[in-house]
Structure formats: C-alpha cells, structure tokens
Amino acid sequence: MTEENKPGQGLPGDKFVRPGIDDRPDLNKALTPEQKAAVERLAMQPSDTKNIEGSSTEANVATAQASAANLATAVASVDAAAPDLNSAFNDMRDPMVSADGHRPTKAEIVRLGVGFTLSAVACAISWVALSSLILPELLDQIDPSSRDAMIGSLNAVGSVVALLANVIFGTFSDLTRSRFGRRTPWIIAGGVVTGLCALLLGATHSHAVIMVAWCGMQLGYNVMLAPFVATMSDRVPDKVRGTVSGFYGAGIACGQTLGSLVGAQVIKAAGLSTGFMMAAIIFGCIGLVTVVVWPREKSSRDLPREPFSAKMLLMSFRPPRNAPDFYYALFGRTMMMAGYNMIVMYQLYIVKYYTLADSGLKEQALADEAANIIAIMATITLVVSLIAALIAGPLTDKIGMRKVPVAIASCLYAVGVLMPWLIPSAMGMYLFAAIAGFGYGVYNAIDQALNVSVLPNPDEAGKDLGILNLANTLCTVLGSLLGSIVVVISGQNYMWIFPVAIVLVLVAAFLIMRIKNVK
C-alpha cells in the first residue's frame, strides 16, 4: 500500500478527511487540567467520593459546580428551571451532605426532624384554634350580623401583611450575616412578636384593635415562618428530605386537628381569654425552643454577599425567571390551600348553620353541639392524617416520586369535600374528616419536599421559599374572599362552599401534574 492510499487519506491527491475520526482532537491537549480532573471525578463510583478528604473534595466540588453553572446559563434560554447547583444529584456529591456543605450525623438529622415536627405541631394547634374557632366565636358574640364580613376583612387585610412579610423577611434572612447564622435571629424574633399580638387580640372587643392585632400576628408569624422553611433547604440533605418533610407534614396535620379539638374545648368550657393566653405563650416560646432543639446554626459572617445597596436589595426580591415548574408548584399549592381554607375558616359556621340548621337548638346549646361535632371530626382527622403523613414521606423517598402523590392527595381531598355536600348531616362531616383528612395528610407530607425540588437557585432559598409560601397567604385571601362572596350571594347558605372548594382543589391537581422536572 502506497503512502497516498493509507486509510483516511483517500485517493492519490485527494484530501478527504473522515469526520469525527481523522479530525478528532487530542484530548490531552484540548482539555485544561481542571477539565481533566472533572472528567476523572465523573468516572468515580459514588462510594469513592466518600473517601476524598479535605481540600481535594472542595476543589473537585468547585470544579463540578462551575461546570453546572455553565449549564445553568445555557438552559436559562429555554423554558426550564435552572438546575440546583448545590444538589447532590447534579454534582455527584454524597447525597447525605446538606446544601451548606455539612454532612450531618444521624443524631443531627433526628434533631432537625424533631425541631421541624415540634414547631409544626405547636404552631398549627395555636393558629387553627385561634383563626378557625376562637376568633370566629368572639366575632359572633360581638356582632352576629357582621361576623362574615369581619372574618373576610380580617383574612384579606391580614393576608396582604403576611404576603409582604413572607417575601421581605425571607429575603432578609438570606442576606443576614451574624454569628448566630442567617435564620436563627428571625425565627426567635418572629415568635415573640406573634405572642405579644395574640395577647392584644384577646384583650379587646374593638373591631379596629382586633384588625391591628391580627395583622401584627400575621407579620410576626411570617417573620418566623419564612426562615424556618428555608432551613429545610439549607440543612436537610437530599437523601432524607422527603422523610423530614413527612414528619413536618405529620406535625402540621396533627397540630391542625389538635387545634380544632383545643378550640372546641375553649369554646365549650375554658373561655375565650384562656385560648388567647395559650396562643400567646406557645408562639412566644416556640421559636427559641426550636432553635435549641436543632443543632446550632453555623455563623454566617463569612458567607459571601454582594455589597449592600438599594439596587442589590431590590434585585433580591426579583421572582425566579425561566422556572415554570416553580410557578406550577406555587399556583397549585395556592389553589389547594384555598379550597382547604374555605372549609376550615367557616367550619364553625358550617356546622352551626348548615349541619345543625334544622336541629331547633338555642344559641348556647347550638354552640356546644357544634363544638362536640368539631371535636369528633378533629379526632378522626388526627388519626387518619397522622397515619397518612408518616407513611407518605418515607414512601416517596423510596420510590423517588413527589408530583404524582401530591396530585392524587389533592383529588382525594376533593372526594372528602363532596361528602357533606351530598350528606348534609353530622355523618357527612365525619366522612369529610376521614377522607379529606387522609388526603390532606399525604399532601402535607410531600408538598414541602416538592417545593424544595423546584427551587431554581439554592443561594436564594429563603426568598424563593418565601414566594412559594405566598401560597399560604394567597390561599387565605382567595379562600376568604370566595367564601364570603358565596355566603353573601347565597343568603348565608353555607352549602355552596363545598362545590367551589372542589373546583379549586381539582385545579390544583391539574397544575401540579404540569410540573415536568419532578416525578
């Protein structure tokens, strides 16, 4: 064979080059040392990465994160969320390492789970007892003719305060640099403010002062809530986030049902002033108790931050861009919780003036009987939602799914809401408590893990989770407005709350299923 006819040279005088074969570059010359190190790291088995120590690990993680940052820039031009640069599933770091770079021990994970669960139970008991039973009963005693309008006004104005506080203080916690960390100071301060306003709320019968105190409670509660939820993104590793979220959801479900029990007992026996005092003590102490139970948060003084300026502050409030999954999760939760709140906010009036409408009972006997029914409902809901939440969180970690279980839970809740609409009696309410309670327990167990999964930028977790938590605020506004409109238009016929709530919950399931990048 002549020199001219060697493979890849073609015919004599021909300069044909085989694409991808003869023109393939020498990778040893084409790649930089950093890129070669990144390629070698990608070839490692997951078990190998656990043995890398010290600066070598940090250098390799930095290299992989830089590559992921380039990928994030590329995908920003398409309609998809940028990848979580700190996720173990993107940079192949051990999934038991949290986003702040710490590998928590089993004991620390248990303490984080206990802290989340304890806070969820305590806050839910106080908030549900106060907002859905004690405060409505107080307004019913002050002026029955204006109770529905006042409930709607309180929830609408208070929700605007909560909406602003959630985003503002979530962002402030991202920017906080202190030896106590980013989240701890806000969690403690928010609890104290909420407790003081609960005391004021129980000390007046003036509609104006009630409005001020309620808005103060919404402010303080969201000052505490926004950094509290961001802690799950900061400190809980990917591998166990579903389980911790499950216990957190179980705490919410348990606390909300216990809140109905406690509120019913307060109305029936203890007296309204006792209920306000209880809420003040719990809210005033829970922030401090939670941060003591958790492993101590690391100092944030050395965390990088752009120099503080008005422009930097305004830009930090900018909602995420090119992240459709984030907004599907936001509006899906808004619809679900709006349907939930339409029932919860009016449950006392539903039982008194819909379920027991033909009972012929006088006012005090009617209130006592309504409290008994609500207490039984709360007991049923407590059992089924606790079972659902404790099963759902670990199960979704095992199967690696978030989206589909959340959508199914929403549909199950809608089936529960259908029961009292079809069966206008105490039995219908008990069926609602059982079916909707189970669906809501599953929903609460998984939803927070789903929210963390759609975050586009972990460095802004406080702000973005604050925006997602706007669902809690928007749903209160939407639920209270729709509830008030339905009740007023129907001439205080509470039956029509149920079909409207069903529509909202089914819309929520549809929006959740539109999420693409989460199973």
Secondary structure, DSSP 8 states (H G I E B T S, - for coil): --GGGSTTT-STT-----TTTTT---HHHHS-HHHHHHHHHHTS-HHHHTT--HHHHHHHHHHHHHHHHHHHHHHTTSSS----TT-HHHH---TTS-TTS----HHHHHHHHHHHHHHHHHHHHHHHIIIIIIHHHHHHHH-GGGHHHHHHHHHHHHHHHHHHHHHHHHHHHHH---TT-SSHHHHHHHHHHHHHHHHHHTT---HHHHHHHHHHHHHHHHHHHHHHHHHHHHHS-HHHHHHHHHHHHHHHHHHHHHHHHHHHHIIIII-HHHHHHHHHHHHHHHHHHHHHHS------TTS------HHHHHHHT---SS-HHHHHHHHHHHHHHHHHHHHHHTHHHHIIIIITTTS---HHHHHHHHHHHHHHHHHHHHHHHHHHHHHHHHHHHHHT--HHHHHHHHHHHHHHHHHHHHS-SHHHHHHHHHHHHHHHHHHHHHHHHHHHHT-S-GGGHHHHHHHHTHHHHHHHHHHHHHHHHHHHHTTS-GGGHHHHHHHHHHHHHHHHHT--S--
